[in-house]
């Protein structure tokens, strides 16, 4: 049995065909898969369809085939070096399995991507007791404030008491937007007393207020700048020092928000912020707005930081924990069907 068939059976057994002991849980699982499918529709219609077409042509496994495969992977926003790794791995699998033409290679491509990404812990590491602090960083315009609200919403549903810190004090709109979300979610928030206030002082006050309110999680917004690494480094270093002094164990998570539609620029952003502050995970927003879903693979391979959440729509529930199995399943669910049966 091939890799894609095994994966399909695994997902459908686990989520779609499991005996319905709890109807509510089952509906939530099915809704999650549906969100993945809808959010990855552009990637599926573009990249995966091209791979499918390449497979049906039954091409000889020569330089021409691998050039076309390389082109498809790079167009999907898979970094050049990562693409070379994938193709090298595919070639080894071809030799090992004595494959004769392109119709036998599709499984190898997705299996190689799966193995290259590897088993990665994408859960949020929060304390069982005491205050957990999540620091959220990223350039302006990537959906940072909205992502904070969506994570807060998930944590609230999980029974956590959440407090927000409006630490992006250099942009009045960010403070106002986060305030609106706090009101909608009915949670507390610490705002700066004036525009341009020292972000570290806002975080300091927010920790005191979160502890006073017996909050479980404090999510801190930060200024969306990367142009001046020196200033940003000093700012984040100061914030981290305050968190370390005020909260046992310091920051639980430092998450970078990246807009998936920025393509390869996402890698340079991840590298830049990781130099400034140690990142623990990535939130990849607007994945539903691009056909180039391969950036997930590239960021993990090049920067070695896992994608923990992916944005698959504008609704507050459309930010989903990233699961590699469900990602590949949603892209390849009907890979074995003829091209004319593809979804519109």
C-alpha distance (Angstrom), angle and dihedral (degrees) to the residues before:
residue distance angle dihedral
X1 . . .
X2 3.82 . .
X3 3.80 126.0 .
X4 3.83 96.3 -105.1
X5 3.79 92.3 48.4
X6 3.81 91.2 50.5
X7 3.80 91.3 47.9
X8 3.80 92.1 48.5
X9 3.81 91.5 50.7
X10 3.80 90.8 46.9
X11 3.81 94.6 52.1
X12 3.80 96.6 40.8
X13 3.80 91.3 47.4
X14 3.79 92.5 46.9
X15 3.79 99.8 41.9
X16 3.78 114.4 9.3
X17 3.79 106.4 33.5
X18 3.79 103.1 29.8
X19 3.84 114.0 125.5
X20 3.79 105.9 -91.0
X21 3.79 101.6 -117.1
X22 3.80 90.3 151.7
X23 3.80 114.1 29.8
X24 3.82 93.8 -166.0
X25 3.81 93.3 52.3
X26 3.80 91.6 47.1
X27 3.80 92.3 51.2
X28 3.81 90.4 50.5
X29 3.80 91.1 51.5
X30 3.79 92.4 48.6
X31 3.82 90.4 47.6
X32 3.80 89.7 52.8
X33 3.81 92.0 53.4
X34 3.81 89.9 47.1
X35 3.82 89.7 52.4
X36 3.80 89.9 51.9
X37 3.80 91.6 49.2
X38 3.80 94.6 48.6
X39 3.78 93.9 42.9
X40 3.80 94.1 50.0
X41 3.81 95.0 43.7
X42 3.82 94.4 109.5
X43 3.80 92.8 49.7
X44 3.77 90.8 47.1
X45 3.82 94.4 49.6
X46 3.78 93.1 46.7
X47 3.80 114.3 30.3
X48 3.80 101.8 21.6
X49 3.79 92.5 44.4
X50 3.81 89.8 54.7
X51 3.80 90.6 51.3
X52 3.78 89.3 48.1
X53 3.80 91.5 51.0
X54 3.80 90.3 48.5
X55 3.79 88.8 53.4
X56 3.81 95.5 49.9
X57 3.81 92.3 52.4
X58 3.81 89.7 68.5
X59 3.78 92.2 -143.9
X60 3.80 123.1 -175.6
X61 3.80 111.4 -100.4
X62 3.80 95.5 -111.0
X63 3.82 136.1 125.8
X64 3.82 91.1 -76.4
X65 3.80 91.7 57.2
X66 3.79 94.0 48.6
X67 3.80 91.8 46.7
X68 3.80 89.7 55.1
X69 3.81 91.3 46.2
X70 3.80 90.6 49.9
X71 3.80 90.9 50.5
X72 3.83 92.4 51.9
X73 3.81 93.3 49.0
X74 3.80 94.2 47.3
X75 3.83 90.8 47.4
X76 3.82 86.1 55.1
X77 3.83 88.5 61.4
X78 3.77 94.3 -104.4
X79 3.79 105.5 148.9
X80 3.83 116.6 -108.3
X81 3.81 93.7 -116.5
X82 3.81 91.2 46.7
X83 3.81 90.0 48.6
X84 3.81 89.9 53.6
X85 3.82 90.1 52.0
X86 3.81 91.3 50.5
X87 3.80 93.4 48.9
X88 3.82 92.4 47.0
X89 3.80 89.4 52.1
X90 3.81 91.5 47.3
X91 3.82 90.7 52.0
X92 3.80 90.4 53.2
X93 3.80 90.6 50.7
X94 3.82 90.4 48.7
X95 3.81 91.1 55.0
X96 3.80 92.8 44.0
X97 3.81 93.4 49.4
X98 3.84 95.4 36.4
X99 3.81 92.2 -127.9
X100 3.80 115.1 -174.8
X101 3.81 106.9 -165.2
X102 3.82 144.0 6.5
X103 3.80 94.0 -85.4
X104 3.81 88.7 72.7
X105 3.80 97.5 48.1
X106 3.84 106.2 68.2
X107 3.79 93.0 85.9
X108 3.80 90.0 51.2
X109 3.82 92.3 53.3
X110 3.80 95.6 52.9
X111 3.80 93.2 38.8
X112 3.81 89.7 52.8
X113 3.83 91.1 49.7
X114 3.80 89.3 48.1
X115 3.80 93.2 50.5
X116 3.81 93.0 42.8
X117 3.81 91.4 55.5
X118 3.78 89.3 47.3
X119 3.77 132.6 -169.2
X120 3.78 104.7 -44.9
X121 3.78 131.6 177.2
X122 3.81 105.1 -124.2
X123 3.80 98.3 170.3
X124 3.81 122.8 113.0
X125 3.78 111.0 -104.7
X126 3.78 103.8 -135.6
X127 3.78 129.3 163.0
X128 3.77 121.6 -102.6
X129 3.81 88.4 -140.9
X130 3.78 132.6 22.0
X131 3.79 130.9 19.3
X132 3.81 120.4 -34.9
X133 3.80 116.9 -159.8
X134 3.81 123.1 -151.5
X135 3.80 115.6 -167.4
X136 3.82 114.2 -158.5
X137 3.81 120.1 -160.4
X138 3.80 136.1 173.9
X139 3.80 143.8 120.6
X140 3.79 121.1 -76.5
X141 3.79 119.1 -80.4
X142 3.81 98.8 27.3
X143 3.81 96.4 107.7
X144 3.81 96.8 -98.2
X145 3.81 97.7 147.0
X146 3.80 93.3 45.3
X147 3.81 90.7 47.9
X148 3.81 89.9 53.7
X149 3.80 89.3 53.5
X150 3.80 91.9 48.4
X151 3.81 92.7 50.2
X152 3.81 89.5 47.4
X153 3.80 89.0 52.1
X154 3.81 91.3 52.6
X155 3.79 92.2 48.4
X156 3.81 91.6 48.7
X157 3.80 89.8 53.0
X158 3.81 86.9 51.2
X159 3.80 88.9 57.7
X160 3.81 97.8 -101.9
X161 3.80 124.5 141.6
X162 3.81 106.1 -131.3
X163 3.80 131.9 -161.0
X164 3.82 124.4 -171.7
X165 3.80 130.4 -145.7
X166 3.82 116.3 -155.6
X167 3.80 94.3 -149.0
X168 3.81 96.9 157.4
X169 3.79 89.9 93.0
X170 3.80 96.0 159.1
X171 3.79 93.9 67.9
X172 3.78 115.6 56.3
X173 3.80 91.0 -164.5
X174 3.80 91.2 61.2
X175 3.81 92.6 54.5
X176 3.79 91.7 47.0
X177 3.81 93.1 47.0
X178 3.80 93.4 49.4
X179 3.80 88.9 47.8
X180 3.80 90.8 55.3
X181 3.80 90.7 51.0
X182 3.81 91.5 48.5
X183 3.80 89.2 53.6
X184 3.82 92.5 48.1
X185 3.79 92.0 48.9
X186 3.81 91.8 41.7
X187 3.81 94.0 -127.2
X188 3.80 133.1 133.1
X189 3.80 123.9 -99.8
X190 3.80 137.9 -171.2
X191 3.80 113.9 -140.8
X192 3.82 130.5 -172.1
X193 3.77 116.8 -98.7
X194 3.80 90.7 -133.8
X195 3.81 139.4 10.2
X196 3.80 112.1 -86.3
X197 3.82 93.8 21.4
X198 3.80 115.1 158.8
X199 3.85 103.9 -83.8
X200 3.80 90.8 -144.9
X201 3.81 90.4 60.7
X202 3.82 89.9 53.2
X203 3.80 90.3 50.9
X204 3.83 90.3 47.7
X205 3.81 91.7 53.5
X206 3.81 92.0 43.0
X207 3.81 91.3 55.4
X208 3.81 91.0 51.7
X209 3.82 90.9 48.6
X210 3.81 93.4 44.9
X211 3.81 91.1 51.0
X212 3.79 91.0 46.4
X213 3.83 90.3 51.2
X214 3.83 91.8 46.8
X215 3.80 90.1 -121.4
X216 3.80 118.7 178.0
X217 3.81 97.3 -151.6
X218 3.79 134.1 26.7
X219 3.81 115.5 -163.6
X220 3.80 114.0 -162.8
X221 3.79 123.7 -158.4
X222 3.82 116.2 -153.0
X223 3.80 137.0 -163.8
X224 3.80 113.2 -76.2
X225 3.77 100.3 -128.1
X226 3.78 133.4 123.9
X227 3.81 101.5 152.7
X228 3.81 92.5 89.2
X229 3.79 104.3 43.8
X230 3.80 93.4 175.8
X231 3.82 93.9 57.7
X232 3.78 92.6 41.0
X233 3.80 91.3 49.5
X234 3.81 91.5 51.6
X235 3.80 91.0 46.9
X236 3.81 95.2 49.5
X237 3.80 92.1 41.1
X238 3.79 89.2 55.1
X239 3.81 91.7 47.7
X240 3.82 92.2 48.5
X241 3.81 91.3 48.7
X242 3.80 90.8 52.8
X243 3.80 91.8 48.3
X244 3.83 90.9 48.6
X245 3.81 91.7 51.5
X246 3.80 96.0 44.6
X247 3.82 101.4 36.1
X248 3.78 125.0 48.4
X249 3.80 109.4 -117.6
X250 3.80 93.1 14.3
X251 3.79 122.1 -126.6
X252 3.82 113.9 7.0
X253 3.82 95.5 -162.1
X254 3.81 137.0 8.3
X255 3.78 108.7 -163.1
X256 3.80 126.2 -169.9
X257 3.81 117.2 -150.0
X258 3.82 114.1 -146.7
X259 3.80 129.8 -179.6
X260 3.84 107.2 -127.5
X261 3.80 91.1 -149.9
X262 3.82 90.9 66.5
X263 3.81 88.8 75.8
X264 3.79 118.4 -166.3
X265 3.81 90.2 3.2
X266 3.80 85.1 75.9
X267 3.81 88.9 72.1
X268 3.80 94.0 53.3
X269 3.82 89.9 48.0
X270 3.80 90.9 51.5
X271 3.80 91.4 47.8
X272 3.81 92.2 46.8
X273 3.80 96.3 49.8
X274 3.80 92.6 41.8
X275 3.80 88.5 58.5
X276 3.80 89.8 53.2
X277 3.82 99.6 42.9
X278 3.78 131.5 3.6
X279 3.80 106.6 -100.5
X280 3.79 121.5 -148.8
X281 3.79 98.6 -173.8
X282 3.78 149.2 -9.9
X283 3.80 132.6 -119.5
X284 3.80 107.6 -153.1
X285 3.81 108.9 -159.0
X286 3.81 131.7 -166.8
X287 3.79 93.7 23.6
X288 3.80 87.3 146.1
X289 3.83 88.6 61.0
X290 3.79 96.6 61.9
X291 3.79 138.3 55.6
X292 3.80 90.0 -148.5
X293 3.79 103.1 87.8
X294 3.80 92.6 151.8
X295 3.80 91.3 91.2
X296 3.83 87.2 85.5
X297 3.80 89.6 65.1
X298 3.81 94.4 43.3
X299 3.80 96.8 51.3
X300 3.80 92.1 50.2
X301 3.81 92.7 46.3
X302 3.81 99.0 43.5
X303 3.82 102.3 34.3
X304 3.83 98.6 21.9
X305 3.80 93.8 -134.4
X306 3.81 117.5 131.6
X307 3.79 122.9 -126.5
X308 3.81 103.6 -122.5
X309 3.80 99.7 178.4
X310 3.78 135.7 21.5
X311 3.79 126.8 -159.6
X312 3.80 110.5 -133.5
X313 3.80 100.8 169.2
X314 3.79 145.9 -13.4
X315 3.81 98.9 -89.2
X316 3.79 117.7 102.0
X317 3.82 90.8 -114.6
X318 3.81 93.8 50.3
X319 3.81 94.2 87.6
X320 3.79 103.2 93.9
X321 3.80 133.8 -172.6
X322 3.80 106.1 -106.8
X323 3.80 114.6 -112.1
X324 3.80 117.2 178.2
X325 3.81 93.3 -152.2
X326 3.79 92.8 54.2
X327 3.80 92.4 42.5
X328 3.81 93.9 56.0
X329 3.81 92.7 38.3
X330 3.81 92.1 53.9
X331 3.80 90.5 51.3
X332 3.80 97.1 45.0
X333 3.81 105.0 29.6
X334 3.83 92.8 117.8
X335 3.80 98.0 27.4
X336 3.80 90.1 122.6
X337 3.83 92.7 57.6
X338 3.82 122.3 93.7
X339 3.82 115.8 -92.9
X340 3.80 92.8 -110.6
X341 3.82 89.0 61.4
X342 3.82 92.6 59.0
X343 3.78 116.2 124.0
X344 3.78 116.7 -96.1
